[in-house]
Amino acid sequence: MVRFSKAPAVQWTRRKSKPELGGRNQGPLGRGKGEAVIHAKIGMPTYCTTAVDVIHNDEELRLNLDLLEERRERAAIREAKAKLKMTKYYNVRVRGVTFRPSDFVYRRNDASHVVDGRKIRSKWERPYEVTEALGDGAYKLRSADETVLPRTWNIANLKRCYL
């Protein structure tokens, strides 16, 4: 056991009394169960404080700044590779839909707002014929009475009609 006179820089803790002991304090060391706690002002050496070379520290920090741009470039390349891999994984399972002229399609009613039936309306309008494929999923449509619709329609608002 360490004596008080041998460890002047050590702060001794007090044990608080338990309720079953009548609420009394059991003395400065709690009947021999005190613990030695190192003072914060003493400064115990750690690995981080001993491993740092103060003389060469500034040079190493400058070198890290020089290499920072290179690390960023490597991270950007890794990110691009991961995105490409994810895109390939996704595209294997996705089947692209395209329409050719003379194909028949249904038009989504939400996009055109022609038929207003509130909650009980059909989601798709009558079949239309594709007259022209403009690219990037845009199509010109013609109705059954041979009138060409005035605007282009995106593939997201069209569904194939099997007639």
C-alpha positions as CSV (number, residue, x, y, z in Angstrom):
1,M,0.0,0.0,0.0
2,V,1.2,3.5,-0.8
3,R,1.6,5.8,2.1
4,F,0.5,9.5,2.1
5,S,4.0,10.8,2.5
6,K,5.5,8.7,-0.3
7,A,2.9,9.9,-3.0
8,P,2.4,13.7,-2.6
9,A,1.3,14.3,-6.2
10,V,-1.4,11.6,-6.0
11,Q,-4.9,12.7,-5.2
12,W,-6.8,10.3,-3.0
13,T,-10.5,9.8,-3.6
14,R,-13.1,9.5,-1.0
15,R,-15.6,6.7,-0.9
16,K,-19.1,7.8,-0.4
17,S,-21.1,5.9,2.1
18,K,-23.8,3.5,1.1
19,P,-27.3,4.1,2.4
20,E,-27.2,0.9,4.4
21,L,-24.2,2.3,6.4
22,G,-26.4,5.0,7.9
23,G,-25.4,7.7,5.6
24,R,-22.1,8.4,7.4
25,N,-18.8,9.0,5.6
26,Q,-16.3,6.2,6.3
27,G,-13.2,8.5,6.5
28,P,-10.8,9.8,3.9
29,L,-10.0,6.4,2.4
30,G,-13.2,4.6,3.0
31,R,-11.7,2.0,5.3
32,G,-8.8,1.1,3.1
33,K,-10.7,1.0,-0.2
34,G,-9.4,4.3,-1.6
35,E,-8.0,4.6,-5.1
36,A,-5.1,6.6,-6.3
37,V,-5.9,9.1,-9.2
38,I,-3.2,10.8,-11.1
39,H,-3.6,14.6,-11.2
40,A,-4.4,16.1,-14.5
41,K,-1.7,18.7,-14.1
42,I,1.1,16.1,-13.8
43,G,0.9,15.1,-17.5
44,M,1.5,11.4,-18.0
45,P,3.4,10.8,-21.3
46,T,1.3,9.0,-24.0
47,Y,2.4,7.4,-27.3
48,C,1.1,10.4,-29.3
49,T,3.1,12.9,-27.2
50,T,6.3,10.9,-27.3
51,A,6.2,9.8,-31.0
52,V,5.9,13.3,-32.4
53,D,9.2,14.7,-33.6
54,V,8.8,18.4,-33.1
55,I,11.7,19.4,-35.3
56,H,10.4,17.5,-38.4
57,N,6.7,18.0,-37.7
58,D,6.4,21.1,-39.9
59,E,8.1,19.4,-42.8
60,E,5.8,16.4,-42.6
61,L,2.7,18.7,-42.5
62,R,3.9,20.5,-45.6
63,L,4.4,17.1,-47.3
64,N,0.9,16.0,-46.4
65,L,-0.5,19.2,-47.9
66,D,1.4,18.5,-51.1
67,L,0.1,15.0,-51.3
68,L,-3.5,16.0,-50.5
69,E,-4.4,16.8,-54.1
70,E,-3.1,13.4,-55.2
71,R,-5.2,11.7,-52.5
72,R,-8.3,13.6,-53.7
73,E,-7.7,12.4,-57.3
74,R,-7.3,8.8,-56.2
75,A,-10.6,9.1,-54.2
76,A,-12.4,10.6,-57.2
77,I,-11.1,7.7,-59.4
78,R,-12.3,5.2,-56.8
79,E,-15.7,6.9,-56.7
80,A,-16.0,6.9,-60.5
81,K,-15.2,3.1,-60.6
82,A,-17.8,2.4,-57.9
83,K,-20.4,4.4,-59.8
84,L,-19.6,2.6,-63.1
85,K,-19.8,-0.8,-61.4
86,M,-23.2,0.1,-59.8
87,T,-24.5,1.3,-63.2
88,K,-23.4,-1.9,-64.9
89,Y,-25.1,-3.9,-62.2
90,Y,-28.3,-2.0,-62.5
91,N,-28.4,-1.9,-66.3
92,V,-28.0,-5.7,-66.6
93,R,-31.5,-6.1,-64.9
94,V,-33.2,-3.2,-66.7
95,R,-34.9,-3.8,-70.0
96,G,-35.2,-0.6,-72.1
97,V,-38.5,0.1,-73.8
98,T,-38.6,1.8,-77.1
99,F,-41.4,2.2,-79.7
100,R,-41.2,2.3,-83.4
101,P,-43.5,4.1,-85.8
102,S,-46.8,2.2,-86.3
103,D,-46.6,0.8,-82.7
104,F,-49.8,1.3,-80.7
105,V,-49.5,2.8,-77.2
106,Y,-51.7,3.8,-74.3
107,R,-51.2,7.3,-72.9
108,R,-51.2,8.0,-69.1
109,N,-54.3,9.9,-68.1
110,D,-52.5,11.7,-65.3
111,A,-50.2,13.4,-67.9
112,S,-53.0,14.5,-70.3
113,H,-55.9,15.2,-67.9
114,V,-58.4,14.5,-70.7
115,V,-60.7,12.2,-68.8
116,D,-61.8,13.5,-65.4
117,G,-63.3,10.8,-63.4
118,R,-62.0,11.7,-60.0
119,K,-61.1,8.6,-58.0
120,I,-62.7,6.1,-60.4
121,R,-61.1,7.0,-63.6
122,S,-59.0,4.9,-65.9
123,K,-55.3,5.4,-65.6
124,W,-54.6,4.9,-69.3
125,E,-56.3,6.5,-72.3
126,R,-57.3,4.8,-75.6
127,P,-54.7,3.5,-77.9
128,Y,-52.6,5.9,-80.0
129,E,-50.3,5.2,-82.9
130,V,-46.7,6.3,-82.8
131,T,-45.9,8.4,-85.8
132,E,-42.4,9.5,-85.1
133,A,-39.6,8.6,-82.6
134,L,-37.7,11.8,-81.8
135,G,-35.0,10.2,-79.6
136,D,-34.4,10.2,-75.8
137,G,-37.8,8.7,-75.2
138,A,-39.9,11.4,-77.0
139,Y,-42.6,10.4,-79.4
140,K,-45.2,12.0,-81.7
141,L,-48.6,10.3,-81.4
142,R,-51.7,10.1,-83.7
143,S,-55.2,9.2,-82.5
144,A,-57.6,6.7,-84.1
145,D,-59.3,9.5,-86.0
146,E,-56.0,10.4,-87.8
147,T,-55.4,13.6,-85.8
148,V,-51.8,14.1,-84.8
149,L,-51.4,15.2,-81.2
150,P,-49.9,18.7,-80.9
151,R,-47.0,17.9,-78.5
152,T,-44.4,15.2,-77.9
153,W,-44.9,12.5,-75.3
154,N,-42.3,11.0,-73.1
155,I,-41.9,7.3,-72.7
156,A,-42.6,7.5,-69.0
157,N,-46.2,8.5,-69.9
158,L,-46.7,5.7,-72.5
159,K,-47.4,2.0,-72.3
160,R,-47.3,-0.6,-75.1
161,C,-50.7,-1.6,-76.4
162,Y,-51.0,-5.1,-77.9
163,L,-53.6,-5.0,-80.7
